[in-house]
Amino acid sequence: MPSPSFKYPYKTTNFVLGVIGIVFAPISIMEPDYNLNELLEYVKEQRAVDFSAYRMSTIKRRLNIRLSAAGSPDYAAYYRYVTENPAELDDLIDSLTIKVSCFFRNPFVFEALHEFVIPELLDALNGDELRIWCAGCARGEEPYSIAILLKELTRKEDICLRKIFIIGSDIDREALDDAENGLYSAESLSEIKKGYLDRYFTFNNGVYRLNEEIISMVTFAYHDVTTASTPKEGVFSDYHMILCRNVLIYFERGLYEKVLKGLSGFILKDGYLVMGEAEHMPLELMKGFDETLARTKIFRKK
Ligand SMILES: C[S@@+](CC[C@H](N)C(=O)[O-])C[C@H]1O[C@@H](n2cnc3c(N)ncnc32)[C@H](O)[C@@H]1O
């Protein structure tokens, strides 16, 4: 199989529009915030996603992409455009959610999961089901990386894969559809080990297809992590490990801490919370956790 060195133009259009968006930026930046609030309120009404507590600098930058695409000079004009063209809401959500990800992103974190964390969780199971939730899973790269690790670890052992439940959730429905299809660009696979690439993917027409066995190990669900709940598809609300990486980074501090506190409550004792490299655990919450290995952002619940 060729090693994934070429770049597949997944969202080239978004990139081009982004550049145009920067040119438009000065116009919308000068606009009063109530026009922006009205637009975000409309998104909340229509799609039940509240972007108002996301970092405004990021939201404004991403919105400019849609303003350019729609030919709208400001938020007020764009708001009218969205209300007259309901299909635009999908593109808007697509722009506001940043789905940069890849298989085995930050490989040292996955090394630690493979060497220490998952073997320990498997050992302690006592016949129970192992339950793992990836909140904000983009196109499935992260839950599938976990599924590959579990497949590797259980290949040699007598653990039935039916006793493993992995769920990936996101607020971007298109990303979830892509996840279920299991087709990936070379760019998404730049961090994967060659052995895993050869064992779990087939390459055809410039695209890598994940094998069905791994696809079948993951359930995908629409879920908004800010709602202080777990995905209903997961049935129960307790998990041995929750990964919420590179999602909180887009939230304002209040929401960041609220979501993190909520997630902590869904982790079983001695279970794990895995955060993104640039994310931190607030001091107050840290009292309930130990960092497993320095700088991995893998925290064990006391
Ligand atoms: C940068 S990606 C991170 C993907 C993966 N966790 C990783 O670290 O590679 C952030 C993801 O969070 C999702 N997201 C943003 N807000 C969310 C929310 N309120 N609930 C669930 N997912 C959300 C976005 O749609 C996007 O897919």
The ligand as an SDF file (V2000), in Angstrom:
LIG
                    3D

 27 29  0  0  0  0  0  0  0  0999 V2000
  -10.7850   20.0960   16.0980 C   0  0  0  0  0  0  0  0  0  0  0  0
  -11.9980   18.8210   16.0920 S   0  0  0  0  0  0  0  0  0  0  0  0
  -11.2750   17.6590   17.2270 C   0  0  0  0  0  0  0  0  0  0  0  0
  -11.4250   16.2400   16.7460 C   0  0  0  0  0  0  0  0  0  0  0  0
  -10.7020   15.2090   17.6290 C   0  0  0  0  0  0  0  0  0  0  0  0
  -11.2480   15.1940   18.9510 N   0  0  0  0  0  0  0  0  0  0  0  0
   -9.2180   15.4800   17.6670 C   0  0  0  0  0  0  0  0  0  0  0  0
   -8.7060   15.9250   18.6880 O   0  0  0  0  0  0  0  0  0  0  0  0
   -8.5590   15.2850   16.6440 O   0  0  0  0  0  0  0  0  0  0  0  0
  -13.2880   19.5640   17.0750 C   0  0  0  0  0  0  0  0  0  0  0  0
  -14.6390   18.8600   16.8980 C   0  0  0  0  0  0  0  0  0  0  0  0
  -15.5060   19.2780   17.9390 O   0  0  0  0  0  0  0  0  0  0  0  0
  -16.7990   19.3800   17.3940 C   0  0  0  0  0  0  0  0  0  0  0  0
  -17.6130   20.2270   18.2690 N   0  0  0  0  0  0  0  0  0  0  0  0
  -17.6090   21.5750   18.3960 C   0  0  0  0  0  0  0  0  0  0  0  0
  -18.5270   21.9650   19.2870 N   0  0  0  0  0  0  0  0  0  0  0  0
  -19.1120   20.8240   19.7550 C   0  0  0  0  0  0  0  0  0  0  0  0
  -20.1380   20.5630   20.6920 C   0  0  0  0  0  0  0  0  0  0  0  0
  -20.7560   21.5730   21.3310 N   0  0  0  0  0  0  0  0  0  0  0  0
  -20.5000   19.2820   20.9300 N   0  0  0  0  0  0  0  0  0  0  0  0
  -19.8850   18.2600   20.2770 C   0  0  0  0  0  0  0  0  0  0  0  0
  -18.9150   18.4460   19.3660 N   0  0  0  0  0  0  0  0  0  0  0  0
  -18.5350   19.7080   19.1050 C   0  0  0  0  0  0  0  0  0  0  0  0
  -16.5570   19.9650   16.0160 C   0  0  0  0  0  0  0  0  0  0  0  0
  -17.6660   19.7400   15.1640 O   0  0  0  0  0  0  0  0  0  0  0  0
  -15.3160   19.2130   15.5890 C   0  0  0  0  0  0  0  0  0  0  0  0
  -15.6350   18.0480   14.8910 O   0  0  0  0  0  0  0  0  0  0  0  0
  1  2  1  0
  2  3  1  0
  2 10  1  0
  3  4  1  0
  4  5  1  0
  5  6  1  0
  5  7  1  0
  7  8  2  0
  7  9  1  0
 10 11  1  0
 11 12  1  0
 11 26  1  0
 12 13  1  0
 13 14  1  0
 13 24  1  0
 14 15  1  0
 14 23  1  0
 15 16  2  0
 16 17  1  0
 17 18  1  0
 17 23  2  0
 18 19  1  0
 18 20  2  0
 20 21  1  0
 21 22  2  0
 22 23  1  0
 24 25  1  0
 24 26  1  0
 26 27  1  0
M  CHG  2   2   1   9  -1
M  END
$$$$
